[in-house]
Amino acid sequence: MIHWLAARDRRTKQAILVSCDAVLFTCAVWFGYALRFNQIYVPDSTQVLLILAAPAVGIPTMHAFGLYTSITRYVGEHALWNMFKAVGLTALLWTVVALSIRLEGSTTVPKSVMVMFWLFSLLLVAGFRFVSRWLILEFTRERSPQRNILVYGAGDAGRQIAATLEQSSYRVSIFQVDDDPTLWGTTIGGIKIASSNDIEQLIERHQIGEAIVTMRNANTARRAEVVEKLSGLGLRVRILPAFVDIADGKHTVDLIRDVEIGDLLGRDAVPPEPLLMEANTRGKTVLVTGAGGTIGSELCRQLSTVGVSRLIMMDSSEFALYEIDRELSKQPGIRKSAVLGSVTDTALMRRIMVENRVDTVFHAAAYKHVPLVEANPFAGVINNAFGTLATAQAALDSGVGVFVLISTDKAVRPSSIMGASKRLAELIVQDFAEKSKRSNNGKVFCAVRFGNVIGSSGSVIPLFKEQIRNGGPITLTDADTTRYFMSIDEAAQLVIQAGSLARRNHEAGDDPGRIFLLDMGQPVRIRDLAVKMIQLSNLTLCDESNPNGDIAIKEIGLRQGEKMHEELYFSVEAASPTSHKKISVAAESAPGGLDIDEMYRELGQIVAREDRAALVELLQRVAGMGAHPE
């Protein structure tokens, strides 16, 4: 029967509901009389008409309050309040009719019947709808096991999430906790708020398997702490984004997402400053090299939102360039061009900048995978060092006003050829900054240095995800290895803003060629990162304390060119703050006595004859690379 009713069209369901309400209003009047006279009441002809007047008044009133357009399976507090008002008005109108009949002397209507009509009508109409809702949910829902969910946070968002989840299924039980002691023991929306200190007991007592964190007013570090604690207790944890503003009456359950590794890093991203985002970009032609890479593509996405006059995207990878070009094609009003080519092609770089009248260059093209560059050192140096030389030279020879090199923390006291090649790129940019100063042409050359970005190609996070999907083990170089991490979008925004700060500093007469450093927060222990990723996958670590766990961690030792710990600057004292709290600037000059032009010539000869030993010696002498085995 329930399935048959659920399958009817909307008009049929409304007709059935109207018919049921008509019967309920009729019964409410009869129950009032029966209770008043304490017998099975048999009305006379006039009283029959008075009883029938109840549905005649009630049905139009219920319709006026929208109670025949609401969907029964979603009946809630709002509908209950409408029923209260509609039934109250119905009882008032019926009382007026009853009193009119009484004044005419046709029949006597006890006052108590009028009151009982209102009470019975409310109970029957509301009860019928909630019972119908229960029956529909119970018999039309696919059978599923009972779910016990912990909601962390009893603020506005937590209350809406809890209410929505409870209403969605009778097979969901909600347990809610909060950090605020004033809420402990109180009941909100029928749910008792427990202390956040009692989480372990709640999980054990009620077999809770998942949790939703709704602390949208807490800072990132606190949310990360809570997520890590819940994950460590074996729960599947999901999170409500902190920036969500909850509109009145709008359910927020659809905004819940699975926790991402970035939620556990404890970094509070700073909103970008519009003036810094637009100083070198709005109304300007901007070139991004390496546009198909992780940072390059995100730079393109960010630049597409700040009003660039034209965006030139360049990459040597056809597929990567196609992907970002196709993605940005979905955004209306963006003038863009995709250029396939190598940054080592000096003539091509000059032609791109001159013909397109490029104003700003973000040079992100680089080979960054340490073991690959270690195995292919000359390709790495040609692309990372000579590619920067060709691009910077083209910028100097054309109308480019600002040139920004994307560097890496691996350029600081490098232990790998990749890191040393990026240090060479920094020295090249500093050389061009000096040339620009001597010629007084107003051009700005700077470098921006930062660590790993979450999810970038070739980084540990995608690798760990793949290893977890394959059942493990997760391979670590060393349990004590640490790395810096930040989100891709934050890194791109800070790079754009750092370029604007470089221009501002240049106009203020600051020394040229400064290296801007992005605040990466605290370094993350890679083994801890691996454990957190295992927990986020709802799996357990397999180790000595838990030999039956799901995923093991295996140490394979540091690979050639890798470091235990990365650094962002050569000297802490060399870094100075800027007007942006997440960006500092360092004056890191070239080694004393370095003849940069001679270095270009020598490096070119070494690469031409592919002399690895000579290359290593030059990188040690010029870039400060540590002793490097063959």
N, C-alpha and C positions, 0 to 999 in steps of 0.2 A: 504493500500500500504506500509506504513512504517513498519507495523508488518510483512508483507510478506518479505520485504527486510531484516529486522533484523533476520529473521529465516533462511536466506540462509547461505550456507557454506562459508568458507573464500575465496576460489578460485572464487566463483561466485561474491562475493562482490568486489573482486579486479578487475575482468573483467568489472563489471559495472562502477567502478571508472575510469578505463583506458578509457572506451568508453566515459564517461562524459568529461574527460579531453581533449580527442581528439576533441570533439565538441566545448569545451570552447576555446581551442587554435585557432581553425578555426574561431570561432566567433570573437576572439580578433583581428585577422588580418583584417577581413571584417569590424569590427567597426572602425578600424584605417583608412581604405580607405574611408568609408562612412563619417566619421567625417572630414577627410581631404578635400574631394570634396563636402561636404555638400549636399549629395544626396544619394538615395538608389543606392548603387554601384553595377554594373553588370560587373564582371571581364571577360577578354578574356581568351583564353585557356592557355596561358602562365602564366597569373596571378592566374588562378585556381590551377596550379601546385605549384606556389609559396605559395599560401594560404595553400595547403595541406602539404607543407613542414614543416609548423609550428608544427602540431602534430607529424610528423615523427621525428622531432628533440626533441620536448618537452617530449614525453612519455619516451624515454630511459633516458633522463636527470632526470626526476622526479623519475624514478625507481632507478637510481644511488644514489639519495639522500635519499632513504628509505621511500619515501612518499606513497608507495603502501603496505608497511608492517606495518605502524602505524594504530592504531584503531581509526576510525573516532570519536567515542563518547568521546575519551580522547585527542582530538586535543587541544594543548595548545601553550604556548610561544615557546617552543623548535621546534615544528612542523612549526610554523609560520616563524621562522628564516630559517628553511630548505627550505620552500616554496620560501622565498625571494631570497635565493641563487640559487635555481633550476630554477626559472623563469628568474632571471637575466642572468644565463648562457644560457638558451633557447633563450632569446631575442638576446644575443650576437651571438650565432651560426646562428640563422635565419637571422640576419643582414648580416653576412658573405655570406650566400647563396644569399640574396637579392642583395648585392653589386656585387657578381659574375655575376648574371644575368644582372645587369645593365651595367657592363663593356662589356658584350658580345653584348649589344645593343638590346637585345630581348624586353625589356620593361623598363619603368622608374618607380623606386620605390622612392617616396618622403622620405626625411629623417624624416619628422614628423611622417610618418606611422610607421617607425621603433621604435620611442620613444613611440608612442601610443600603439603599440603592447605590449611593455613591461608593460606599466601601466594597460592596459585592462586585460592582462594575469594574472597579480598579483591580481587584484581586483576580477576577475572571479574565479580563482582557489582557492584563500583563502576564498572568500565569499561563494563559493559553499560548502566548507568543514565545515565552521562554521555554516552555515544555516542547513546543514545536521546534524551536531552535535546537534543543538538545537531541530530539529524535532525528532531525535531519543530519546533524553532525555525526551522530552515533551510527546511523544506518547507511549513510551514503559515503562516508570516508573509508578509504582503503585501510585495512587493518595494519597497524604498525605498533611496535613495542612502546611501552611507557618511556617518556623522555623526561629526565630531571635536569633542569637547567639552572645554573647559578647566574644571577645578574649582579654584577659588581657596580654599585652606585645607585642611590635612591633619589637623585635629582630629577629634574623634569624629563630628561632623556631616558633615564632608567625606569621611571614610572610608566612612560609611554611604551617602552619596549616590553616591560613586564606585562602590562595590560593587553597589548596586542598579541603577545605569545599565548597568554592564558586564554584569550578569546578565540584563538585560531584552532585550538584542539583541546578536547578533554583528556587527551593522552599526554599532555605536557603539564608538568608540575614546576612551578617557579619558586626559587629560593633567592631572596634578595639580601645583600649585605651592603654596609656603608662604613666609611671611616669616621663619620660624625657621631660622637657618643650621644648627642641629644636625640638621635633618631633610633637608637638601639631599643628594641622592645616595642616600638610603635607599630601600628598597622596602617599601611597605605594601600588603598585599592584592594583590600582583602588579603594583602600579603604582609606578613610580619617581617620587620626589618631586623636582621641579626647583626652582630658585631663582625667586622672584618677579621677580628682575631679568632673567630670561631669557624673559619672556613674549613680547616682540616676535619673537625668533628662533623660538620654538615655533610661534607663529601662522603665520609665513612658511613654516617648514619643513613643517608638517603641515596647512596650509590649514584651520586651526580657524575655525569660523564662529559659535560660541556659547560662553558662559561662565556658570558658576554660582558665585556668591559665598556661601561658607558660614562667614564669619568671625563667628560668633555671639557671641564674647567681646570683639570689638573695639568701640570706641565708634562713635557715628553718624558723626562726622567722618571717621574712618579708612575706614569702609565707603563713605562717599560719595566719598572720594578714589579708592578702588579702582574703584568702579563707573564713575566719570567717566573714569578712565584706560582701562578696558576698552572703554567705549562709544566713546571717541575712537579706538580701534584698529579700529573697524568691527565689533565683535562684538555679537551679540544677548545682552544681559546679563539674567540672572535672579538672584534673591536668596533666601536662606533667612532668615526673620525672626529678629532677634537674641534675642527673648524665648523662643524655642522650647526647651523642656527635652526632651531625647531619652530616651525610655524604653528600657530594655534590650530589644533584639531588635525594636524597632519601626522600620520603614523611614520615613525622613523625606522621601522624594522628593516626596510629595504636598503637602508644605508649601512647596515652591518656588513662587515667584510672579514675575511680571514686575516689573522695577524700576519704581517709581513716582517721580514728580518729587520727592515729599517725601523720598525716600531720598538725594537729592543736595543737600539744603539744609544738611546738616551739623549739624542740631539734635538734641541729646540730650534727649528729653522726660523730665520728672521725674514719677514716679508720684504721683498725687494723695494728699494726706493725708486719711485717713478722717474725722478730727475736723473739719477745715475743710470737707470735702464735705457733712457732715451737720449742722453747727451751725445753719444756717438752713433746713434741708430735712427732715430725718428727723422724721416724725410731724407735719409741718406742711402746711398748704394753700398751694400755690405757684402763682402766676399767671405765665405767660410770654406777653408780647405779641410779635407778629411770629413766632408759633410755627411758621408754615409756611416761614419763611426759612431761610437756610443756618445761621446761628448759633442762631436760635430753635429750629429742629427738633433740632439737636444738643443744645441745653440740655434739651429735653424727653426725649431719649434718655438723657442722663446722669442726669437727675432721676428717671427711672423705675427706676433701679437703686439709689437711695440711701434708699428707704423713705419717700417722701413720703406724707402721709395722703391728699392729693388733688392732682391736677395739673389746673389750668385752662389750656387752650390757646386763645389768641385770635389771630385774623388777619382781615384784610379780604379775603384771597384765598380764595375758596371751594375751589378745586382744591388749593391748597397746604395748607389746613387739613384737607381730606379725606385727603390723602396721609399726613400725619403721624399723624392719628387712626387711620387704617386700619393703619398700621405698628405703632403701640403696642397696638392691639387684639389683636395676636398674643401679647402678653406677658400671662400670667395674673396675676391679683391686683392689677391697677393700677386704682385709682379715678381716673377722668379725665372731663373735660368739654371739649367743643369749642364755642367761642363765636365766631360770625361777626359782625364789627363793626369799627368804626374807633376808634382810640385818641383821636381828636379829640372823640368823643362823651362829654362830661363826665358826663352823667347815667348813661349805660351803664356807664362805668368805675366810678362810685361804686356802682351797683347790684351789679355783679359782685363787687366787693370786700366789700361789706357782707353780701350774701346768702350768699356762700360763706365768709365769715370768713377771708379771705386773710391769711396771715402774712407771706409774702415775695413780692416782685414783681421779676421780671427783665424790664426794658423793652428789648426788642430790635427793636420795630417802628420802621422808618425807611425812607425812600427813600435809596439809597446810590449810585446810578449817576450819576457826575458829569455827563456830557453831557446826560442826560435831565433832571436837576434844573436844569441850566443853561438848558435850553430851557423848563422849566416851573417857574420860581423860586417862584411863590406856592404851588403845590401842595407843593413841597418844604419850604418854611418852615412851612406849615400842619401838615403831617404830622410833621416832625422837631422843630419847636420847640413849636407849640401842642399837638401830640399828647403831648409830654413834660409840658407844663404841666398838661393835663387829667388825665393818669395820675398825676402826682405829687400834684396837689390831691386826687384821690380817695383816694390812699394816706394823705395827711395827715388826711383827714376820716373815715377808717375805722380798722379795727384793725390795719392793716399795720405790722409791726415793722421790716422792712428793705426798702428800695427801691434797686435796682441798675440804673443806666443803662448800656447798652452803647454806648460811644462809639467814635471812630476816630482814627487818627493824622492824618487830613485836617482835624481840628479845630485842629491846631497851626499857627499863622500861616497860616490858610486862604487858598487862592487861588481857591476855587470857592464858589458859593452853597451847595452841598451841605455842604462842610466848615464853612462859617460857620454854617449852620443847626444843625449838630451841636455847634459851640462854644456857640451859644445854649442848646442843650439842657443842656450841662454847667453853664452859668451858672444856669439855672433850677433844676437839682438842688442846686447850692450854695446858692441862695436858700432852698430848702425845708429844707435842712440847718440854716441859721441860724434859720429860723422854729421848727423843732423844738427847737433848743437854747434859744431864748428861752422857749418854752412848757414846757420841761423834761418833754416827754412820752415820752422814751426812744426815739423813732423814729430810725432810721438812714437817711440818704440819701447815696448815693455814686455815682461814675461809674467805669467801667473802660474804659481806652483801649488799643487795640492796632491792628495793621496788617492786612494782607490775610490771609485764610485760604485754604489751598490748595483749589481746586475750587469756591469759592463762586460763586454765580450772578452773571454779569456781570463776573467777573474775567478776567485775561489767560490763565490756564491753560486753561480750557474753550475760550476763543476760539482759542488757538494749536492745540489739539487738532483743532478743527473745520477750521481752515485747513490743517493738515497732511493731514487726511483728504481734503480737496478738492484736494490737490496744490499748495497754496501760492498766492501767497506769504504768508509771515507778515508782518503789518503791525506795525511798531513806531512809537511816537511819536518816540523819539529813542534812538540807540544807547547813550547814557550814562545813561538813566533808571534809577533804582534804586527798589526797593520792599522792604518787610518782609513776610515770609511765616511762617506757622505752620500746623500741622495743625488741622482743625476740632475734633477731639475734645479736643486739648490746650487750645485756646482756650476751649472751653466749660467744661472742668474748672477752668481758672484763673479764669474769671469767677465761678463758684460759690464758689471758695475766697477770692477777693478780697472777695466780699460778707461772708463770715465774718470776715475780717480787719478789715473796716470796723466790724463790730459789736463785735469785740474791742477795737479802738482807741477806739470810742465809750465803752465801759464803763470804759476806762482813763483817760477824761477828755481824749482827744486832740481837736484842733480838728476841727469838723465839715466836711463837704463836701469831703473830700480826694478827689483823683483817683488811682486805682490804675492803674499802668502795667505791662503784661505784657512780660516780656523776650522780644523778638522775634529775638534773635540779631543776626547781621550782615545789613545790607541786601544784596539780590541785584540784580545788574545784569540788567536785563530782556533785553538781547540775549544774554547768556550763558545765561539761562534758555531762550530760544528755541532756541539751538544745542543745548543738552542734550536738549530735547524732540525735536528732529529726530533726534538720535543714538539716543534711546530707541525711536524708531519704526523703527529699522534703516534709516534713510535718510541721505543725505549733504547737506551744505549746498552750495547753489549760489552761488558768489561768484567773484571774480576769479581766485583760486587754483585753483578747481575749477568751471569754467564748465559742465561736464556733470553737476553735482550734481542732486539731486532737488528740494529745496525752497529757494527764494530768500527773503531777508529784505528787506523794503521799508520804508524810513522815511517816515512821513507827516507828521511834525511834531506838536508838542504841540497837543492840542485845547483849546478854551476852558475855563479853569478847572483844567487839569491842571498838576502841578508836576513838576520834574525829580527832586526827592528829597523823601521824606516824613520827618517828625520825630515823635518820641513825646512830647517835652516842650518847653516854652518855654525852660527853663534846666536844664542838667545839674545845677547846684548845688541846684535846687529838689527833686530826687528823692532820697528816703531809702529805705534798704532796710527790708524787713519780715522777719518770721520765715520767710517762704517765699522761697527763693532765686530764683524766677522772677517775683516780684511786688515792685515798689517802689511808693512812694506820693509824691505831689507836692502841695504847697500852691500852687495857682495861683488867685489871687484875681481878682475882677472888676476891670475898669478903674476907676481912682480917680474918685470922684464920680458913679458910675453909680447912678441911681435905677431900681431894677429894676421897680417898679410902673409908673413912667412909661414904661419901655421896653416893657412889655406893652401899654400903651394905645397908644403910638405905632406899634408893630409891627402891632397889630390894625387901625388906621386905614389904614396903608399897604397891607396885604393886601386890605382891603375895597375900596379904589379901584384896586388893581393898579398901583401906581406903582413901576415898576422902578428908576428913578433914585433915588427916595427909599429904596427897599429896599437898594440897593447902598451908599448913603451911611450908612445905619444899621448895616449889617453891617461896614463899614469902621471905624466909630466904636466899636461895641460889641464885635464879635467879632474885630477886628483883621485883617479881610480886606484883602488888597493891592488896589491900584488895579485896577479891573476894567473892561474896555472894554464898550461897549454891544453 
